Amino acid sequence: MKRLHENRIAQLTKYLQESKLDPELLPEILDHLACEAEERLWDGNSFEQAYKKIVETADLKTLHHLSVDHKNLLAMENSFVDIVFEGRNKLYGAYALRKGYGRTMQKSVLMGVTFFLLMVLLPNLYATLVPDVKPDEIAYVVEFKNVDIRPDPKPVPPPVKEEPKPVEKTVKSVVPVVLPDEEVKVDYAPPVEEELKSAKPALITQDGEVLVDVITAPSTSTASASSIAVEVAPEKEKEYVQVDQQPEFLGGNAAMGSFLQKHLRYPSEAVRAGIQGRVFLEFSVGSDGKIENVKSIKGIGFGCDEEAIRVVKLMPDWKPGKQAGVPVRVRFTLPIVFKMD
């Protein structure tokens, strides 16, 4: 289709302006007349012929009626609100609400539809951005590390003071030796019988405990229940922390790692919470290699501590530790790592 030149468009615009057409209708009527002129040019008519036909069809009277009808339509659109508030205070809020009711409804419907679509699509969007962890994406890493735990030094007991033994009371009694009268030197008098009743004869005289010749046995009627013999409990096996040869899992650390990977299960609660870290377990390896008293001394929660304790209790007997070549009971610490790829 042939397009009109700018001077032809200007000529049609001038004609419509001279007819005092409503400015709001001017763009629409101008586009319509331009299309009609292009169709006539395509049919072989000249622009002057096309312009003449246009002027005959869209005469001044017809354009005037179009303007009047357009104004009446605009008046009808706003007439209901203006009629209701005619003679009333239009500054009151109700007038503004009724005037903008259409635009407000459009905005409300648009916002409601948008919110509804977000509520429907949000779970799918979250599932796309944050996928669930699959079982084959979980890996187990087991690390072994000897922990040097030294016991607190035992306090040295104070020295025991030995009580002095009681000294017996004695009276000097020397065996007489027969000598000539001129050589006899009297330096003491022999003890009399009364003194020997409460003292023991000796080479010197000293004060001490009085000897008792008669000891009266306690009466059988005074025996109490405390005199019944009590069975003595056997001595508890000593537990070591550091020994010459530490206890060992049969097959070494590689075999223990395979055992843990086979039996260890990552708790679902820890998987959902994204928990990972080390769980330190402490247990005793008896002189016969059996594992006893398994407990957690440092954990991460969410079921990981209980799972680690469960798997360690399933372990077979260990190779016991030795002190001076003799199997002994040893306290052992084992860290187990829970980690997600």
Secondary structure as UniProt FT lines:
FT   HELIX           6..18
FT   TURN            19..20
FT   TURN            23..25
FT   HELIX           26..42
FT   TURN            43..44
FT   HELIX           47..57
FT   HELIX           60..84
FT   TURN            85..87
FT   TURN            90..91
FT   HELIX           93..99
FT   HELIX           101..129
FT   HELIX           135..137
FT   STRAND          170..172
FT   HELIX           181..183
FT   HELIX           193..197
FT   STRAND          200..202
FT   HELIX           220..222
FT   HELIX           225..227
FT   STRAND          239..240
FT   TURN            250..251
FT   HELIX           252..263
FT   HELIX           268..273
FT   STRAND          277..285
FT   TURN            287..288
FT   STRAND          291..298
FT   TURN            302..303
FT   HELIX           304..313
FT   STRAND          321..323
FT   TURN            324..325
FT   STRAND          326..338
//
